[in-house]
Amino acid sequence: MNRIDSIYEEFDKIRSEIEISIEKMKSDLGNMINKIVLYGAGSAGIAFLKYLNDAGIYPVCFADGKPEKQGQFCEGLEIISPEDIAARFGADALVIVTINTDGKRYCKSFEEALRIGGHSGVHRRLSEAGCRNVIDYTYFRRCHSLFHGDPYNLPSCSDIGEMLKNRDNVTHVYDLLDDDVSKETYEKIVRFRFIDDSTEVPTITQESQYFEKDFYRNETDACFVDCGAFNGISMETFLKINGGVFERYYGFEPDSYNFQLLNKFIDGLPLDIRKRSEIFNAAVYDECGTETFYSLKGPGSFMADIGNESVNTITIDKALEGRKATYIKMNIEGSEIKALKGAENTIKNFRPLIAAAGYHKTRDLWEVPMIIKSFNPDYRFNLRSYMNHLSFIYYCS
């Protein structure tokens, strides 16, 4: 029995103490169920709203600390300032903080969770605004059935049912990992999801994310495939590390607002670099076409049936048309598996270094390394976390 199997065995013994039903959750909410305000009108807030709606719970509005969002609408709900919550809905309204979080610690009761200060600055501001009932959304991860099917991106709330059904795969990936740091990181992520959200996952600075010196190869003929290019931030790091010496850069960014920023960044580079760079206003996927997309006009935009616009999709194999890749970076908000499928030939033919996020969807934890391994069995896998359980990258070399 490896260390992951032992976590499964432990969970089997204590599951009844940890898990709560949707009915119990609604009972705990009591009268507050009719005046819930979600603080944080971003990707986590949108996802959590959808999960609540699927369970028959309908928050009354969003609140957000960013002035530019206040007065706007998100998913049909008005976004108000935190200072307006108590005046609009009463000091006893339940404010659920929907900002992606590491998790504070496991709470056995709803009342205890209300007393625990997570996101201390946010809680302080809400308290000063007269809000008496404030809780982090991660408390609700105990309600396993609420997150069944994993249809929305909410990394702090895993689909425990999928974890249980895929025990063999979860344990297998642990055995694939190449070093002790990777194995410890993986083990503690699994423990966090199943048993104890006070678990501290080994975490390193984001300064070298995607370009860790232990894994990234600085080559003069580098061909960088940048999936989720955003505003050019990874390209900028790539140029610094490579000193501008590379063969090709391919940047993919589906969000039209972000793509404008990326295009502006590329336009500001020297002519010889621009000539070696190609950018696509498209999402990397497993087929070419169009898909529904949720644009946030900033970080966190994602592919989803609940999206607010359509975007073009393209496969990496099609975009490169047989040209080589030496490095593929992929952090694309839950579309990693489909994008990897669309890069099968490129991966088989060139065996590029791959840095791929493994946290957006529950299944990404095991499916990301397993699909890459299926394309080329010679790949080695390392795992590094940049925000406890919440942001981790597989380095595949």
N, C-alpha and C positions, 0 to 999 in steps of 0.2 A: 504494500500500500504506500503510494507516494504521499507527499504532504497535501496535495489537493484532495485526494480521496479522504484524508482524515478530516478535512473541513466539511465535506459532504456528510460524513458520519456524524460529526458534531451537530450540524444543522438539523439532521433528522431527529436528534434527541431533543432539541430546544425549539423547534419550529413553532409549536403550539404556544410557547411563551412570547415569541417575537411577533408573529403575524396577527393582524387584525383584519376583519372583514369590511367590506364596503358599508354594510349595515351598521357595524360598530362605529366606523368612522363618522357616519352621518349622525349617529346617536351622540357621539362625543361633541360634535359641532353644535348640537342643540339649536337654540333660536338664532345663533350666529350664522347658520347656514343660509339665511336669507339676506345677509348683508356682509358678504365677503368682498374685500378689495385686494387685488393682486398688485403688489409693489414690484415694478420692474417690467416694462413693456418691451421686452426683448425676446430672443428665441426661447429661453427657459419659461418666461411668462406665457407665451403663446402656446407652447407645448403643454404646460400644466393646465391652462384654461381648457384645452381640448380634452385632456384626461378627465377633468372635473365634469365637463359637459357630457361626456360619454356615460358618466355615472349619475347623471341627472342633477348635477349641482351647477348653479349658474351665478357666478360672481357678478356684482353690480357695476364694477368699473375697474380700470387700471389706475394706479398712481405711479409717478415716476419723478425722480429727482432732477431730471434734465429739463430745463425750461423750454427747450425747442420741441419737446414731445408734448408738453402740457397744452391742452386744448385740441389736440389731434384725436383720432380714433384708431383703435387697434382691435381687429376682429369684432367690429360693431360696438365696442365699449369705449366710452370716453376716457381719456387719460387726464387725470387731474393732478394737482400738486399734493404732496403729503400733508401740507398745512390745511388743505381743504377737506380732508377725510372726515374728521370729527364733526365739523360743521354740517357736512352733507349727510352723513350716515350715523352720527352719534359716536361718542367716545368708546362705546362697547362694540363697535364694528370689528370684525376679525380681519386683520391685515396679514396676508400671507406673503412673505418676502420671496419673490420668484427670481432670484439672481443665482446663477450657477455657483455652487458652493462646495467646499470640501466636506461639509457635514461637521457638526460640532461634537456631539456625542449621542449615543443611543439613549432614548428616553422611553421609559416604560408606560408613561401615561400622557394624555393630551395636556393635562394641567401642568405637569412637569415641563413639557416641551415649551409651553407658553412662558415659563419662567426663565428659560435658558436664553442667554443673549448670543445670537449668531450675528454676523455682520454688524459688529458693535456700533459703527458709525450710523448705519441705517436705523438700527433699533433706537439709538439715542435720539435721532432726529424725529422719528415717529412718536416716541414718548414725549418729547418736548412739544410736539404738535397736538398732544392730548389723546393719542391712541393708546388704549389700555391693553388691548389684546393683539399681540404681535407674535408671529411664529414663522420659522423658516419652512419652506415647502418640503425640505428633506425629511421632516417628521413623517410625512405621508408615505414614504417608501416602504414602511411596514405593511401597508395595505397592498399586498402583492397582486391581488386580482385587479386593482386599479390600473396597473401598467401591463396587463396581459396583451401580448401581441406587439408591443414596442412600436406603435405606429408613428410616434412623434419623438423627436430628438430631445432626450432628457437624461444625460449620462449619469446623474446621481440616483436615478430610479430605474433599476434594472428589471428586466422581465425574468423573475425568478423561475417561472415555469420553464422557460427556454434553457436556463442554466441547468435545471434538473434533467430535462430531456437529453441534454447534450453532455452529460457527465463524462462519457468516454472521450469526446473531443476536447473538453476543457482540461482533462488530465493529460491527454496526449500532447497538447501544446506546451505544457509545463516541461515535459521531457524533451521537447525540441529546443528549448532555450539554451543558449551557448555559454552563459557565465552565471556566477552566483548572484550578482546584482540583479540580473534579469529574473532569475528564479524567485528571489526574495520579493521583488516588485510585483511579479505576477501573483504569487501566493497571497500577498497582502491585499491586492485588489480583489481577489476572489473572497478573501475573508471579510473585507469591507462590505461586499455586496450581500453576502449571506448572513453574517453574524453580528458584526460589531463596527459601526461607523465611526468609532473613535480610533480605529486602526490607522497608524501612521505609515503611509506608503513611502518608501525611499524616494525623495524628490530632489531634482537638481535644478540649477538656474536655467531660465529660458534663453540665456544669452547665446548659447550655441545650438539651440533647437534646430533640428534638421541637418546641422552641419557639425555634429559631434566629431572631434578629431580622432576618436577611436574607430570610427566607422567611415567617415567621408574621405574619399580619395580625390585629391587635388590633381587633376590631369589636364595636360595642355589641349587634349582633344575632347574636352568635356562637352557633352550634349545633355543639357539640363531640361527636363520636362517638369514644369512647375504647375501642378494642378491645385487650383485655389490660389491664383496668383495675387488676388486682392489688389493692393495699390502699388505693387512692385517691391514690397518689403523683403521677400525672399530673394528676388533678383538682386537687390542692393547688397545683401549679405554675400551672395554668390560672387558678385563682381569683386567685393573686397577680398574674399578668400582666394579667389583665382587671379587677382590682379588684372582682371580684364582679359586674361588669356583663356579662351575657350573656343569651341567650334560652332555650337548652335545653342540657342535658347528658344524654348517653346513655352509660352505662357497661356494658361486657360483660365478665364474668369467669366462666369455666366451672368453675374449681376451687372446690369448696364451702368449703374452709377459707379460701381467699383471699377468697371472696365475703363470708364473715362479717366479715372485716376491712374490706372495702369498705363493707358495710352499716353497720358501726359508725362508720366515718369520716363517711359521709353523714349518719347520725343525729346526729352532733355538730355539724353545720353549722347556721347560722341558718335559721329556718323558711322565709323567702322563697327561699333557695337550694335547700332541700330540695324545695319545690314545683315548681321548674324542673328537677329532676333525676329521671332514671328509670334504674334499674339492672336488669340481666338476669343471672340465674345460668345463662348459656348461652354457647356458643361461636359466634362469627360464622362462617358457612360458606356454601356455595353452595346449600344447601337446608335446609328445616326438618325436623327429625327427631331421631334419636339417633345418636351415634357413640361408638366406644371411645376412652377418654381415659386418659392416664397422669398421675395426680395425684401431685405431689411436695409438696403442702401448703406452697407457697412459690413463689418464682420458678422458671421453667423447666418447669412442667407443660405437657404437649403432647398433641396428638391422634396416636394410633398404634394399629395393630392389636395391639401388645403391651401395650396399656393395661390398667389394673387396675380400671377402672370405666366406666360409661356416662354420657354427659352429653347434655343437650338441645342442639340446634343451631338457629340462627335466621339468616336472611339480614338484612343491613342494610336492604334494600328493604322487607322485611316488618315489621321492627321500627319503621321510621320511617313506614311507610304513607303515602308521598307527601310527608311533611314534609321541609323542607330540612335540609341539612348544610352548614356552612361549613368544617369542618375534620374530617378523619378521621385519627386516629393508629392505627397498626396494627403491633404487635410481638407476634405470636401463635405463635411457636415452630414455624414451618414451614407454617402454614395460611393464609398471606397470599394465595396465588393463589386458593384456593377462596373466601375471604372477599371478595376483590375481585370475583369473578364474582357473588357474591350482593349486590353493591352497584352493579351495572351501571346501573340506572335512576337511582339517586341521583347517581352520578357524571356521567351524561349530562345530567341535568336541572339540576343545580346547580353543577357543576364546583367542588367543594370543594377546598381545599388538602388534599393527602394527604402524610402522613409515614409511610412504610412500610419495614419492615426488609427487607433484600435478601440475607440471609446464612444463614438457617437451612438451606435446601436449596440444592444446587448450582445448580439451574435458576432460583432466585429472582433471581440476579444479572442475568439478562436478561429473565426472564418478568414480573417485577413492573413495570418501566417499560413493557414492550411491551403488556401487557394494558391498562394505564391509557391508553396512547396509542391503542389500538384503540377505546376507549370515547369518547375525545375527542381528536382530533388536534391541538388547540390547546395541550395541556399542554406545559409546559417542565419540564426535569428537572435537578436538582442532586443531588450525592452528597456526603455527609460521613461520615467514619469516626470512631468513638469508642473503638476498641480495635484499632488496626492493621488486619489483614484480618478481624478476628473479629466486629466489631459495626459495621455501617454502615447508614445510613438514606437512602432516596431521598426528597427533597422535591419534590413534583410540584405545580406551580402554574399 
